Amino acid sequence: MLVHSLLLSLLTLPAAAAPSPVDDAAEVRGMTLSCPTSGWEWATDDAVRSMEDLKALGVNWIAIHPYASIAADGTVSSDLDPANPPAWITRPIDEAHRLGLHVFVKPHIAHWGSPFDWRGEIHFDSHAQWTRFFETYDAWIVDVARIASDADAFAVGTELDRTVHQERAWRQVIADVRAVYGGHLTYGANWDAYGKVPFWDALDTVGIQAYFPLVDDDGAAPTADAIANGWAKVVLDLRQIHAETGKPIVFTELGYPRSLKAAHRPWEHRDDVLGEGTQIACMRTALKVIASEDAVVGAFLWKWFPGDATPRDFSMETPAMRALIRRHYERTSPDEEVTPAPEPKRRAKR
């Protein structure tokens, strides 16, 4: 496919670097290797074992997301020292390449402890705050890009959608990152904001945090047809942004909680075994859409923890979800039904 061929050419490493570790890099069958704390887990043997497990499921890309903090005055800060690169960034890149996996580094601003409820609310009222934010953000993101220079793809930002109107500042950030990093660049826009990003032309891919609401909230688990109809509407908009930008689309995050509300509010942190069937139905449809849409080259599923730690939300590690991922990522029998374990029935209220 033309779009896949385009992305493959963008993702191929230069001759002076290590050879491309996978032959099918144009098709992103990704998983986010997340962490329950600040990220030190990425440097552990548990992370390596998780990569081995993911590769066995057909995953060919992993993503990690280094953190920085933000203060009310706009200051972005971290303890990174490019002169002494931390193993929790360098080791997962090296180990993934050793296993034949590609690596996507997607830095996040850790908003907890700040006045902002989430990254999408980061916004300032004064010129001084905006200046301070972009000066300190630029310094941090360039440090991460320099340390992660061997990664195959890099995000210049994630969900900072109330800042993208500062176009000149963002174009400077992108230029500064490109000065130290020679790989593939994207930005992870939220599902409701990717049409507002004015600098897609300066990047290689349109990145979307794909937590699209697919159904209206009617208080019941949605049908497979309702989920499919919701995706059909989403696809029309995806095709439009692809046509407008000429860029392939990658879902920088795609996940569903085990929740009866997963198709309506997939970004909510829920975990209820009663919702496993809805979670599976949503993910099955999403993976089919990705496989059939030329404009979309793949997704990074959210999320997988190293070692024995299990996410309390968005878990990809249940037997039913593992089976679903394997069938779609290995391309063995992608249309085969995956049935979760029988769900316990709710007791009637008295």
Secondary structure, 3 states (H helix, E strand, C coil): CHHHHHHHHHHCCCCCCCCCCCCCCCCEEEEEECCCCCCHHHHCHHHHHHHHHHHHCCCCEEEECCEEEECCCCCEECCCCCCCCCHHHHHHHHHHHHCCCEEEECCEEECCCCCCCCHHHCCCCCHHHHHHHHHHHHHHHHHHHHHCCCCCEEEEEECCCCCCCCHHHHHHHHHHHHHHCCCEEEEEEECCCHHHCCCHHHCCCEEEECCCCCCCCCCCCCCHHHHHHHHHHHHHHHHHHHHHHCCCEEEEEECCCECCCCCCCCCCCCECHHHHHHHHHHHHHHHHHHHHCCCEEEEEEEEECCCCCCCCCCCCCCHHHHHHHHHHHCCCCCCCCCCCCCCCCCCCCC
